[in-house]
Amino acid sequence: MVSIPTDLTAFLAEKRDSREYRRALAVKFALLGYRYEAICEMLDVTLGFVSQAKKAYETQGTTGLTLKYQGTQPYLSSSERQAVIDWLKTEQQWSVHRLQEHIETNYGVVFQSRQSYYQLLADAGFSYKQAQRTNPKRDEQRIAAKKKRLSNA
């Protein structure tokens, strides 16, 4: 019986992304001598997936089985983002439009989505929704009548 390399066994024992785990299982079954068609059937993958995973393991070891995607770089660095949040906290009046102008003039960044500006406002402790100063449904006479009724009760 073929023995499974210890690095592959340790890789499978760790908590992993399901895609990485499938790759490792495909390699393990291939090393155990299973036919590629049977591996494809068990893991619901293609023949190319199995052969690529096995080749990656043979050339790079377990690092060949990991995902390579690292995500996109943020438009603002963490220090720039903190500077924007500090600027928001010092402003007396703010709006999404003013925030957008500030970021564009100072950092040369225009976000594709307004959600990015909303998130900056939320991180600064503000809401992007404009509140009304008074309740438009407020009726002074009804309030006075209710207060009178409650004080008599």
Protein Blocks (a to p, Z undefined) as FASTA:
>chain_A
ZZddfklmmmmmpccdfklmmmmmmmmmmmnopafklmmmmnopafklmmmmmmmmmmno
mmlmpcfbebjadfbdfklmmmmmmmmmmpmbdcfklmmmmmmmmnopacfbfklmmmmm
mmnopafbdcdfbdfkbcfklmmmmmmmmmmZZ
